[in-house]
Amino acid sequence: KAGVTQTPRYLIKTRGQQVTLSCSPISGHRSVSWYQQTPGQGLQFLFEYFSETQRNKGNFPGRFSGRQFSNSRSEMNVSTLELGDSALYLCASSFGGANTGELFFGEGSRLTVL
Amino acid sequence: KNQVEQSPQSLIILEGKNCTLQCNYTVSPFSNLRWYKQDTGRGPVSLTIMTFSENTKSNGRYTATLDADTKQSSLHITASQLSDSASYICVVSLLSNDYKLSFGAGTTVTVRA
């Protein structure tokens, strides 16, 4: 069974640009949640999608957005990039939901903003 | 204040030795507690997940314990190997239909030969 796939693995952007990250969950999983991880803040929840609907959202500005497609694949977008957005962005899939089901993480997308 | 506190922040151990990591939480009502291992630059991997009714759960050389009364959990690594060098993250789930996961800051373990 294939694991969670995130693309791209690494990317470099400049301030003011926007970026789109992709996450393909494990087959059959309907929940995809996104996280930002920085050395100083640890793992922080961005949002969770379940069956194409945003179910929950963390405390991030509106520049961070996401969506989920009918095949459960999810994308997150960050607009007007800032230096502080440099981080490892992780997505996780689960069968029932992030709160109750086991989370399976992808390898992450490492974003560097210059 | 973070609802999940992990200690120590980091530790160094010699290969073959045992170590114990601590996780204290204030989340209530409690649903489940999870331990993840994260290698540098990789995504976290689940080690154990325990509900409030479970006291201990093992995964190979990793054994997690849970005391729901004192709101404490520990992760014990037996006969450490170089591959155990990683960050170990404690995650506590609130009993809720909404997303209610609280993450600890993690403990960085370095195993030296």
Interface residues (C-beta under 8 A of the other chain):
Chain A: V4 Q6 S33 G42 L43 Q44 F45 E48 R55 N56 L88 L90 A92 G97 A98 N99 T100 E102 L103 F104 F105 G106 E107 G108 R110
Chain B: S31 N32 R34 Y36 G41 R42 G43 P44 V45 S46 I49 I89 S93 L94 S96 N97 D98 Y99 K100 L101 F103 G104 A105 G106
